[in-house]
Amino acid sequence: MILEIRTYRLKPGTGEEFVRVMQQESVPLLEKAGIRVVECGASLVAEGGHEEAYLIRAFASLAQHREQEDAFYGSDAWRHGPREAIVSRIDSYHTIVLDVPEDAAQAFRRG
């Protein structure tokens, strides 16, 4: 399984709304597009005083990762939906992609 961990450094004062939009609008769209969202939320600590958040997603393969991301981020549902509310709050982001056992995704799930 391919596990993608994306971290976001957010613009000051935008963390709470970013996480709300991510959880209530973006995640349902991602899941509707067939993308498995493992978890998302706010970081427990702020690096250098910056609010931060994360998104963890799982894919069957690297090819599926590329295909599903391209389809999702090119879709009208994303571009005319929560895209601006998400992108406008991001200062920068970083993504790592790992090849892990299936049960690794379960370790990241809350409750």
The 8 nearest C-alpha neighbors of each residue, nearest first, counted from 0:
[[1, 59, 99, 101, 98, 100, 58, 60],
 [0, 2, 98, 58, 97, 57, 60, 59],
 [1, 3, 57, 97, 96, 56, 98, 0],
 [2, 4, 96, 56, 55, 95, 57, 97],
 [5, 3, 55, 95, 94, 54, 96, 2],
 [4, 6, 94, 54, 53, 93, 55, 3],
 [7, 5, 53, 93, 92, 52, 94, 54],
 [6, 8, 92, 52, 51, 53, 9, 91],
 [9, 7, 51, 91, 90, 92, 89, 50],
 [10, 8, 89, 90, 50, 51, 88, 7],
 [9, 11, 90, 88, 13, 89, 12, 8],
 [12, 10, 13, 9, 49, 50, 14, 88],
 [11, 13, 14, 10, 50, 15, 9, 16],
 [14, 12, 11, 16, 15, 10, 17, 88],
 [15, 13, 17, 16, 50, 12, 18, 9],
 [14, 16, 18, 17, 13, 19, 12, 41],
 [15, 17, 19, 18, 14, 13, 20, 21],
 [18, 16, 14, 20, 19, 15, 13, 21],
 [17, 19, 21, 15, 16, 20, 40, 22],
 [18, 20, 16, 22, 21, 17, 23, 15],
 [21, 19, 24, 23, 17, 18, 22, 16],
 [20, 22, 25, 18, 19, 24, 23, 26],
 [23, 21, 19, 26, 20, 24, 18, 25],
 [22, 24, 20, 21, 19, 25, 26, 27],
 [23, 25, 20, 21, 27, 26, 22, 81],
 [26, 24, 21, 28, 27, 29, 22, 81],
 [25, 27, 29, 28, 22, 24, 21, 30],
 [26, 28, 30, 29, 25, 24, 31, 23],
 [29, 27, 31, 25, 26, 30, 32, 24],
 [28, 30, 26, 32, 34, 31, 27, 25],
 [29, 31, 34, 33, 27, 32, 28, 35],
 [30, 32, 28, 33, 29, 27, 34, 26],
 [31, 33, 29, 30, 34, 28, 71, 67],
 [34, 32, 30, 31, 35, 29, 67, 28],
 [35, 33, 30, 29, 32, 36, 67, 58],
 [34, 36, 57, 56, 30, 37, 33, 58],
 [37, 35, 56, 38, 55, 34, 57, 30],
 [36, 38, 56, 55, 108, 35, 104, 57],
 [39, 37, 55, 36, 108, 54, 107, 40],
 [40, 38, 54, 53, 55, 22, 37, 41],
 [39, 41, 52, 53, 18, 42, 54, 38],
 [40, 42, 52, 51, 53, 43, 18, 14],
 [41, 43, 52, 51, 44, 40, 45, 53],
 [42, 44, 41, 45, 51, 52, 40, 50],
 [45, 43, 42, 46, 51, 50, 41, 48],
 [44, 46, 50, 49, 48, 51, 47, 42],
 [47, 45, 48, 49, 44, 50, 51, 8],
 [46, 48, 49, 45, 50, 44, 8, 51],
 [47, 49, 45, 46, 50, 11, 44, 51],
 [50, 48, 45, 46, 47, 51, 8, 11],
 [51, 49, 45, 9, 14, 8, 11, 48],
 [50, 52, 8, 42, 7, 9, 41, 45],
 [51, 53, 41, 42, 7, 40, 6, 8],
 [54, 52, 6, 39, 5, 40, 7, 41],
 [53, 55, 39, 5, 4, 38, 6, 56],
 [56, 54, 4, 38, 37, 3, 39, 36],
 [57, 55, 36, 37, 3, 35, 2, 54],
 [56, 58, 2, 35, 1, 3, 36, 37],
 [59, 57, 1, 60, 64, 0, 63, 2],
 [58, 60, 0, 1, 63, 57, 61, 64],
 [61, 59, 63, 62, 58, 1, 0, 64],
 [62, 60, 64, 63, 65, 1, 59, 58],
 [61, 63, 65, 60, 64, 66, 59, 67],
 [64, 62, 66, 60, 61, 65, 67, 58],
 [63, 65, 61, 62, 67, 66, 58, 68],
 [66, 64, 62, 68, 63, 67, 69, 61],
 [67, 65, 63, 69, 68, 64, 70, 62],
 [66, 68, 70, 64, 69, 65, 63, 71],
 [69, 67, 71, 65, 70, 66, 72, 64],
 [70, 68, 66, 67, 72, 71, 73, 65],
 [69, 71, 67, 73, 68, 72, 74, 66],
 [70, 72, 68, 74, 73, 69, 67, 32],
 [73, 71, 69, 74, 70, 68, 77, 78],
 [74, 72, 70, 71, 69, 75, 78, 77],
 [75, 73, 71, 76, 77, 72, 70, 78],
 [74, 76, 78, 77, 79, 73, 80, 72],
 [75, 77, 74, 80, 79, 78, 28, 71],
 [78, 76, 80, 75, 74, 79, 82, 72],
 [77, 79, 75, 82, 80, 76, 74, 73],
 [80, 78, 75, 77, 76, 82, 81, 83],
 [79, 81, 77, 76, 78, 82, 75, 83],
 [80, 82, 84, 83, 77, 85, 25, 24],
 [83, 81, 85, 78, 84, 77, 80, 86],
 [82, 84, 86, 85, 87, 81, 80, 78],
 [85, 83, 81, 82, 87, 86, 88, 20],
 [86, 84, 82, 83, 87, 88, 17, 81],
 [85, 87, 83, 89, 88, 82, 84, 90],
 [86, 88, 83, 85, 84, 89, 90, 82],
 [87, 89, 86, 10, 9, 85, 13, 90],
 [90, 88, 9, 86, 91, 87, 10, 8],
 [89, 91, 9, 10, 8, 88, 92, 7],
 [92, 90, 8, 89, 7, 9, 93, 6],
 [93, 91, 7, 6, 8, 94, 5, 90],
 [92, 94, 6, 5, 7, 95, 91, 4],
 [95, 93, 5, 4, 6, 96, 92, 3],
 [94, 96, 4, 3, 5, 97, 93, 2],
 [97, 95, 3, 2, 4, 94, 1, 98],
 [96, 98, 2, 1, 99, 3, 95, 0],
 [97, 99, 1, 0, 2, 96, 100, 60],
 [100, 98, 0, 97, 1, 103, 101, 2],
 [99, 101, 102, 103, 0, 98, 104, 1],
 [102, 100, 103, 0, 104, 99, 105, 1],
 [101, 103, 105, 104, 100, 106, 99, 0],
 [104, 102, 106, 105, 101, 100, 99, 107],
 [105, 103, 102, 106, 107, 101, 37, 108],
 [106, 104, 108, 102, 107, 103, 37, 101],
 [105, 107, 103, 104, 108, 102, 109, 37],
 [108, 106, 105, 104, 109, 38, 37, 103],
 [109, 107, 105, 106, 38, 37, 110, 104],
 [108, 110, 107, 38, 106, 105, 37, 39],
 [109, 108, 107, 105, 106, 38, 37, 39]]
